[in-house]
Amino acid sequence: MGLKLNIEKVKLDALLEELPALRNPTINRLTDEAWVAIDTIIDEKLSRELIPALKAHGAEGIIEYPLNKVVY
């Protein structure tokens, strides 16, 4: 499944230690220079426990979405 979220840059390193990804998450700048957006692919079984952990690290605007196909 796909996962999108926003987080303050100062909290990014700690969040990345917890965040699984297919290879590496995509990190994009936001118009507020103090924040970034993250997009990653995770195993669906992880989301139930992962999302509360991400919120505890300061993640906001978390979006979980299904994927039709992932080609490795």
N, C-alpha and C positions, 0 to 999 in steps of 0.2 A: 504494500500500500504506500501511497505518497503521504508525506507530512510536510506542512509549511508552518512557519512560525516567525515571529519577530523577537529580537532580544537586544538589549543594550550591548554595545561593543565591549564595555568593561567586564561583562559577564560571559562573553563568548567562549573564552578558553575553557572555563569550568564546564560549560554546557557541552562543548565538543567532546570532552572526556566521557560523557554519558551517552552521546548520540550515536546510535549505529547508522550505517549507511551501506548502500550497495558497494560503493568504492569510497567516495568522499562526498560530503554534502556540498551543495552549491550555496555560496554566500554572496548576497547582493546588497549594495548600499541602498539606503532609504533616503528620502529627501531630508529627514532629520539626521544629520551626520553622526549623531551619537548612537544610532540604531542600525541594525542590519536585519535582512530577511534571510531565512535559511529554508532550503528545499532539499529533502532527502527521501530515499526509498528505504522502507523498513519491512521486516517480516510482520505480518498482521498480528501474530500471536504476541508481539512485544508491546503493542500500543496501549493495552489496558494498564500496564505498570509504568510504561515509559512516559505517558502524558503527565501524570501527577509529578513525576520526577523533573520533567522539563519545566513545569509551572513553578516548582520549588526553586529552580535555578533562575527564575525571573522571566521565562518565556511568556509571550502574550500573543493573542490572535492566532491560536493554534488551529490549523485546518487539517483534517484527516480525510483522505479521499481514496477510493478504490482505483486500481489500475486494471486495464483490460488485458495488457500483455507486457511482459518484461523480457527483452531479448538479451541474453548474456553473451 
